[in-house]
Amino acid sequence: MAKAIVQKDLPKVKELCINVLGHNYVQIERMGGLTNHTYHVIMEDGKEYVVRIPGDGTEELIVRSNEKISTELACKLEIDAQMLYFGKDGSKVTEYIPSAITMTADTLKEDVHIYQIADIFRKLHTCGVDTGIPFEVFDMAMGYEKIISDNQVPIYDDYLNIKSIVMKIKAEIDANCKITIVPCHNDALCANWVTGENGKMYLIDWEYAGMNDGMWDLADVSIEANYDRNTDNKLLKAYLKREPHDIDWKHFLASKIYVDYLWTLWAKTRVPYDGQSMEDWAIERYTRLKANINEYKNI
């Protein structure tokens, strides 16, 4: 869904268009996104591009040089739109995906898209590249805890107990699963999946990409698109190219717990900037996190 244009962004968008594309846009509209300001621009010759301006406060959360490395890898693997410019501040210009359709939870449940997701993740996870960018979930969580504390954002009364349970689950999974650290996207929101001409699917926005357990990406999609057990089974089977075993399911569910644990804290860091919407988003994730802990205990 398009949003209102942020007027203070326009000089920067104009500057990027002139410096990167050779001339200014003739038409502009703001695209969706949680934290950044992203614009679809159309040039006088009809060519279309996407210009991104980094959102307020993102410098505390994102290492832009790392994002650039991961985006370049995604472009090389042809799973993202081609990038034309990436600035030190995180400003970015990319090709616009023709006939672009942003995915929703409903469309990501369609079999064709489940299989595309599995293919894209398998291509990314098996590319053999070490980007040198760590995505250490629990180190990041500690960093977010500090930001939350520094900004005096209230945390949940039972948080320390829930954190202790999550760490016990992590210890069990680490001891019983063969975990391979590979390049991951790490933030596979529905809005980060886009289809273009001929139904080709793209995975965009690599701000949080880095070396992680590949199961995180699968769990993230499942959460964001609200998959049920049947849909999860299709995704895991397509990705693994075999029927998932009990240990796969346990690994998968633990990864769902990690996803909501980290992004609950991330949302709390955004409260000073984005207000009640991020409080609501955090409590939604925290509630689901606790429900998945109960499900994990019953395996």
Solvent accessible surface area in square Angstrom, and as a share of the most:
residue,aa,sasa,rsa
1,M,212,0.95
2,A,64,0.49
3,K,93,0.39
4,A,83,0.64
5,I,51,0.26
6,V,35,0.20
7,Q,127,0.56
8,K,136,0.58
9,D,6,0.03
10,L,43,0.21
11,P,91,0.58
12,K,61,0.26
13,V,0,0.00
14,K,95,0.40
15,E,87,0.39
16,L,6,0.03
17,C,0,0.00
18,I,77,0.39
19,N,109,0.56
20,V,45,0.26
21,L,33,0.16
22,G,56,0.54
23,H,75,0.33
24,N,48,0.25
25,Y,40,0.15
26,V,92,0.53
27,Q,109,0.48
28,I,34,0.17
29,E,81,0.36
30,R,31,0.11
31,M,61,0.27
32,G,35,0.34
33,G,34,0.33
34,L,85,0.43
35,T,20,0.12
36,N,12,0.06
37,H,27,0.12
38,T,23,0.14
39,Y,0,0.00
40,H,16,0.07
41,V,0,0.00
42,I,39,0.20
43,M,4,0.02
44,E,143,0.64
45,D,91,0.47
46,G,44,0.42
47,K,121,0.51
48,E,67,0.30
49,Y,32,0.12
50,V,23,0.13
51,V,0,0.00
52,R,4,0.02
53,I,17,0.09
54,P,27,0.17
55,G,4,0.04
56,D,85,0.44
57,G,5,0.05
58,T,6,0.03
59,E,132,0.59
60,E,88,0.40
61,L,27,0.14
62,I,12,0.06
63,V,89,0.51
64,R,19,0.07
65,S,74,0.48
66,N,43,0.22
67,E,2,0.01
68,K,79,0.33
69,I,75,0.38
70,S,5,0.03
71,T,1,0.00
72,E,82,0.37
73,L,19,0.09
74,A,0,0.00
75,C,14,0.08
76,K,163,0.69
77,L,27,0.13
78,E,109,0.49
79,I,5,0.03
80,D,8,0.04
81,A,12,0.09
82,Q,74,0.33
83,M,37,0.16
84,L,80,0.40
85,Y,78,0.30
86,F,20,0.08
87,G,6,0.05
88,K,202,0.86
89,D,74,0.38
90,G,0,0.00
91,S,1,0.00
92,K,13,0.05
93,V,0,0.00
94,T,14,0.08
95,E,77,0.35
96,Y,46,0.18
97,I,13,0.07
98,P,65,0.41
99,S,78,0.50
100,A,35,0.27
101,I,105,0.53
102,T,72,0.42
103,M,8,0.03
104,T,71,0.41
105,A,33,0.25
106,D,108,0.56
107,T,38,0.22
108,L,1,0.00
109,K,70,0.30
110,E,83,0.37
111,D,61,0.31
112,V,85,0.49
113,H,22,0.10
114,I,0,0.00
115,Y,104,0.40
116,Q,42,0.19
117,I,0,0.00
118,A,1,0.00
119,D,73,0.38
120,I,15,0.08
121,F,0,0.00
122,R,53,0.19
123,K,96,0.40
124,L,2,0.01
125,H,10,0.04
126,T,99,0.57
127,C,39,0.23
128,G,75,0.72
129,V,58,0.33
130,D,106,0.55
131,T,19,0.11
132,G,60,0.58
133,I,8,0.04
134,P,89,0.56
135,F,8,0.04
136,E,96,0.43
137,V,13,0.08
138,F,32,0.13
139,D,82,0.43
140,M,43,0.19
141,A,2,0.01
142,M,114,0.51
143,G,34,0.33
144,Y,10,0.04
145,E,41,0.18
146,K,129,0.55
147,I,27,0.14
148,I,9,0.04
149,S,77,0.50
150,D,89,0.46
151,N,63,0.32
152,Q,160,0.71
153,V,14,0.08
154,P,99,0.62
155,I,69,0.35
156,Y,39,0.15
157,D,158,0.82
158,D,53,0.27
159,Y,13,0.05
160,L,136,0.68
161,N,92,0.47
162,I,12,0.06
163,K,53,0.23
164,S,50,0.32
165,I,35,0.18
166,V,0,0.00
167,M,77,0.34
168,K,140,0.59
169,I,10,0.05
170,K,57,0.24
171,A,64,0.49
172,E,68,0.30
173,I,2,0.01
174,D,72,0.37
175,A,85,0.66
176,N,95,0.49
177,C,18,0.11
178,K,193,0.82
179,I,57,0.29
180,T,83,0.48
181,I,96,0.49
182,V,19,0.11
183,P,6,0.04
184,C,2,0.01
185,H,0,0.00
186,N,0,0.00
187,D,21,0.11
188,A,0,0.00
189,L,29,0.14
190,C,20,0.12
191,A,54,0.42
192,N,8,0.04
193,W,0,0.00
194,V,9,0.05
195,T,9,0.05
196,G,9,0.09
197,E,97,0.44
198,N,164,0.84
199,G,37,0.36
200,K,87,0.37
201,M,7,0.03
202,Y,32,0.12
203,L,0,0.00
204,I,41,0.21
205,D,46,0.24
206,W,3,0.01
207,E,25,0.11
208,Y,19,0.07
209,A,8,0.06
210,G,2,0.02
211,M,25,0.11
212,N,11,0.06
213,D,21,0.11
214,G,7,0.06
215,M,15,0.07
216,W,4,0.01
217,D,0,0.00
218,L,0,0.00
219,A,0,0.00
220,D,0,0.00
221,V,1,0.00
222,S,2,0.01
223,I,13,0.07
224,E,35,0.16
225,A,0,0.00
226,N,113,0.58
227,Y,15,0.06
228,D,85,0.44
229,R,153,0.56
230,N,92,0.47
231,T,12,0.07
232,D,7,0.04
233,N,48,0.25
234,K,64,0.27
235,L,0,0.00
236,L,0,0.00
237,K,92,0.39
238,A,25,0.20
239,Y,35,0.13
240,L,45,0.22
241,K,149,0.63
242,R,97,0.35
243,E,95,0.43
244,P,17,0.10
245,H,102,0.45
246,D,120,0.62
247,I,73,0.37
248,D,14,0.07
249,W,28,0.10
250,K,42,0.18
251,H,17,0.08
252,F,4,0.02
253,L,13,0.06
254,A,0,0.00
255,S,2,0.01
256,K,26,0.11
257,I,0,0.00
258,Y,22,0.09
259,V,0,0.00
260,D,0,0.00
261,Y,3,0.01
262,L,0,0.00
263,W,5,0.02
264,T,3,0.02
265,L,1,0.00
266,W,11,0.04
267,A,0,0.00
268,K,7,0.03
269,T,3,0.02
270,R,5,0.02
271,V,25,0.14
272,P,68,0.43
273,Y,95,0.36
274,D,52,0.27
275,G,29,0.28
276,Q,121,0.54
277,S,73,0.47
278,M,8,0.04
279,E,42,0.19
280,D,74,0.38
281,W,53,0.19
282,A,0,0.00
283,I,81,0.41
284,E,97,0.44
285,R,3,0.01
286,Y,4,0.02
287,T,81,0.47
288,R,65,0.24
289,L,0,0.00
290,K,65,0.28
291,A,57,0.44
292,N,15,0.08
293,I,5,0.03
294,N,88,0.45
295,E,93,0.42
296,Y,12,0.05
297,K,125,0.53
298,N,127,0.65
299,I,101,0.51
